[in-house]
Amino acid sequence: MSSTVKLSIELKEHLERLRAQFLIKGKKLKQEELLEILIGIGEISPILLEREIYQLLPHNEQVKILEDTFDFGVSSEATIDDDKYGN
C-alpha cells in the first residue's frame, strides 16, 4: 500500500542529497526506500529521533524542556549507589 507524502522543496532537496550519497557508494535507492530506512532508524533509536526533533523546536521551547528538572531522590554523591541499588 502506498500513499503520498508532501515535502517542502527544501526537505525534498535534503532527501535527494541523501539519495546521492548512497548512489556514490553504489546503492541506488528510491525515495520510498530511503524514507523507510529513515523511519526504521527512528524506530530503532528513538533517542536519535528525539534529539533531531528537539533541534527543530524554537529556542523558547528548547529552554522550556531544559528547565524541567526531575528530583531523583538522591541525597548526595556519596549515597548514589545506596539510593539506586539499595546497598
N, C-alpha and C positions, 0 to 999 in steps of 0.2 A: 504494500500500500504506500502510495506516495502523496505528498501534499506540497504546497508551495510555501516557501518562507521568504518574506520580503526583507531585504537587506538594504541599508543605506549604500550609496555609491562608495563611500569611504570604507565601509566594512567589507564590501564585495572586493575592493582593491586589496585589502589585507588578506582576504581568503585566497585571492589569485596569487599573491606573493608567496603564501604558504604552499600552495599547489606547485608553484615554480621551484621552490626549494626541494620538494620531493622529486620533481621531474629532473632536476640537476643530478640527483642521486640515483636516477634510473627508475623511479617509481612513478608511473602516471596514475593519477587519481582523479576521479570525477569529484565535482563539488560535494555531491551527496556522500561519497565515501569519506572525504575529509571531514565533513560535519559529523559523521558517525564516529570517527576517531576522536574528534574533539569532545563530543558528548560522552564517549566512553571514558576519556581521561577525567572528565568532571565527575563521573560516577565512581571511578576507582579512587580518585584523590580529591575528595570534596574540599580539603584544606587548600589545595592549589586554586580551586574554583572560587572558594570564598575570598581568598587573597585578591584574585583578579576582580571580583565583584566589588570588594571593598575599595580598590583603587579607582573604580569608576564612579564611586559616590562623590557628591560635592564635599568640599572640605569641612563644612559645618557638620555634616552627618558623620564624617570620619571622626571628628573631635568628639561628638556625642557618644559614639561607640567606645572610644578610648577612655572617656570619662567614667563609663560604667565600670565600677570596681566590684570585686567579689571578695567576701570575707570567708576564707577557707578555714577559719578557726585555729590557725597556727599561732601559738602564743610567742614563740621566739625561734631563732635559728637552732638553738640547742635542743629544742624539743620536736623538731620537724619529723624525725624518724618515729618518735613515740606517738605523735599525733597521727601520722599517716599509717604506720604499721601496727600500732598498739603495743609496742615493746615496753 
